[in-house]
Amino acid sequence: VIATRPAHGEGRGQLTQLVADPSGRVLRPASLSRAAVASWLNTTLKKDADSAFVDACHATTCGNPLLVSELVREVAARRLTPSAAAAPQVSTMTSHGVTDVVLLRLAGMPAGARELAASVAVLREGADLWSAAELAGLDAADAAVALDALVRGGLLEGGDEGLCFSHPLIRSSIYQDLGPVDRADAHDRAARQLRARRAAPDEVASHLLLTRPATDQAVVNVLREAARAAAALGAPETAATYLRRALAEPPRDEIVGDVCLELGRATARAGASDAEEHMRRAVELAPSTVARSRASLELARWLTFAGRAVEAVAILDSALADRSALNAELADALDGELVTVAYVSASARRLVHGRLDLELDQRSDELAVLALAVRGFDAAATGTSAAIAADFSARAMANGRASNDPVAGGYWCLMAGMASLWSDRFDLAERCMDNMLAEARSHGSAMGLGVASSMRSHVHLRRGALPDAESDARFAMNMAYEVGSAYAFVTAAHATLALVALERGASREVLEQLVAELEEPRMDTDALPYEAVLYARGCLRAALGDDRGALDDLLAGGRFSCAWGQVGPAVTPWRSDAALVAGRLGENGLARKLASEELELARRFGAPRALGIALRAEALVAADGSTESLLTEAVAVLEGSGARLELARALIDLGAVVRRDGRRVRARELLRRGLELAARCGADRLAAHGRDELQATGARPRRIALSGVESLTPSERRVAQLAADANTNRAIAQALFITEKTVEGHLARAFDKLGVRSRTRLPDALGEALHA
């Protein structure tokens, strides 16, 4: 039995003859499988390695037994937990055993082999031979000899895509052997080499990140250019990395403020906690009034969505103090931001009261769009007219030129979306939110994603798509807490989650926990969406039997809304719910007053959902025998409105009234329809009530199987929808800040639940269930 490495070197003629001898039996062991690597890890570490960790180990070693052995030994020596979180560390690991083997092989190779290998390690995968040779200081002939030795020695591989190491561990060993000073110098030479060849800024910047600062303005310029390109591609984290290195160089004094502003903008989009620090430094170092005002605008936008709108107003007022020194475009942007702040924060609204009528539509195109959105929002919030509110919103949406990112000057889109939602133009509202999400994704704006997802959860909630509402709200909260911003809109997401939990039949313990989470000081009580929190808390307390606490919350929410002019019935139906609670408390006069007031406002406003809710409340507190007729009108109004959950509620209430009147056949018809709608919405609590009423008629309700879309978890639903929109797994992973492996798992489970076998069937499967 004779053994040799697969790539045996020169001077082994007898071995070559033996291998080629037709009478000999040649065994070529394959690389270790993934399962074998997993078994080795589990046995050695005495714990089950996470799937992602196993994948990283197998990919890094390519199943080479020597490398697996050394890698497992290194993992054990570091006491590294083999978890998914630790998987990214695997490819950068080295071990003394692997390093010794690699260096021993290099020592026996021709002159120049070690230098060429080090150059490829610096240039990374895909380097071409001549670039590596130039960096190593080798001529063409010596480079060819060195490459041949490295390939024969099993260290390097060559192909159409350039040179690469046979295993990542080998590259890591050679790279670490250079030492920190030599590595930095090599990357500096590589960057200069690439700049001389006019390589793309990001290629050069990737090396500059690993060099030592040297007050080189050319380095600053390349890093800023690379940052602009990264930001345009929706990679603000990468842009921020380049700009931090540019500041360390450092830049010339006169441009430090500009670099700080660029870094502040990038970190704000990425949701980094140091965004404010960089923006404030940009304001302090600004060389002119115009530069200071531009930096102030960015800082104010950050503060507004970080729940500090009052500070934002002060910043904007300071920037506008010397209006004569500003150009029209910048003055318009600052004025527009003042209007925006007034529609985010109750305190900020009081501060700028009387300054909101800035003749917006007579100035720039951007302000004209904002003016349309403001009028639509106000028409809906004040209960003026659903038709007028929807018209202004549609006209704003038709513009198509202004930004859709609410945290980058596109707050008009959010206002237009909410006005459309309150006017029951659900398709238009969803389009607004989708546009915001698309732009936030294209910019890589973590804060924008959180804001838009939070508000889109309201669209799904009002449509009765409870799983979708939960999915968006959870994503918004995860994003906001991950980046530490967008607190004003986490408030809205919290309210959505609480109402979804209530409708989906959460346990008493869960509801009590949600009530505690909605208490101050957890919530941003200054954010205008706080009224939704008070409403949700009141509904939860009512479900828990705390009618007095529920009434207090609902009335407090009403006072909060009315204090800034949000008196319309479409924002939250607090009067209707308060009327029902007051009726249970025996306060019949208050109950009828609230219900009557809401019904009058809803008839004037003209939105079907608000009117249907008001009619139902009026019916349930009525004392004149008009209950059935009012509920019948509520069902008629809600038919075709798109508010499926409210229609289900009205149908079940009407069915119950008809049952108590002894008309069982008609009652069963109404209750069956209401029960089916409630089940399709995922409203388990209402469905249980409908099932009880149906059983009281003597009918035996058939079990409605919650398969299809209703059976998807929020995460599976979100991933499936993005896949249905023709996004790749990588794009979905980037959009949701998860791994591709997680995407694959969610899709596999979604395929199984939806009964489809490919992505091409997802749009139909999701759409059929959504519109059934």
Secondary structure, 3 states (H helix, E strand, C coil): CCCCCCCCCCCCHHHHHHHHCCCCCCCCCCCCCHHHHHHHHHHHHCCCCCHHHHHHHHHHHCCCHHHHHHHHHHHHHCCCCCCCCCHHHHHHCCCHHHHHHHHHHHHCCCCCHHHHHHHHHHHCCCECHHHHHHHHCCCHHHHHHHHHHHHHCCCEECCCCCEEECCHHHHHHHHHHCCHHHHHHHHHHHHHHHHHCCCCHHHHHHHHCCCCCCCCHHHHHHHHHHHHHHHHCCCHHHHHHHHHHHHHCCCCHHHHHHHHHHHHHHHHHHCCCCHHHHHHHHHHHCCCHHHHHHHHHHHHHHHHHCCCHHHHHHHHHHHHCCHHHCCHHHHHHHHHHHHHHHCCEHHHHHHCCCCCCCCHHHCCHHHHHHHHHHHHHHHHHCCCCHHHHHHHHHHHHCCCCCCCCHHHCCHHHHHHHHHHHHCCCHHHHHHHHHHHHHHHHHHCCHHHHHHHHHHHHHHHHHHCCHHHHHHHHHHHHHHHHHHCCCHHHHHHHHHHHHHHHHHCCCCHHHHHHHHHHCCCCCCCCCECCHHHHHHHHHHHHHHCCCHHHHHHHHHHHHHHHHHCCCCCCCCCCHHHHHHHHHHHCCCHHHHHHHHHHHHHHHHHHCCHHHHHHHHHHHHHHCCCCCHHHHHHHHHHHHCCCCCHHHHHHHHHHHHHHHHHCCCHHHHHHHHHHHHHHHHHHCCHHHHHHHHHHHHHCCCCCCCCCCCHHHHCCHHHHHHHHHHHCCCCHHHHHHHHCCCHHHHHHHHHHHHHHHCCCCHHHHHHHHHHHHHC
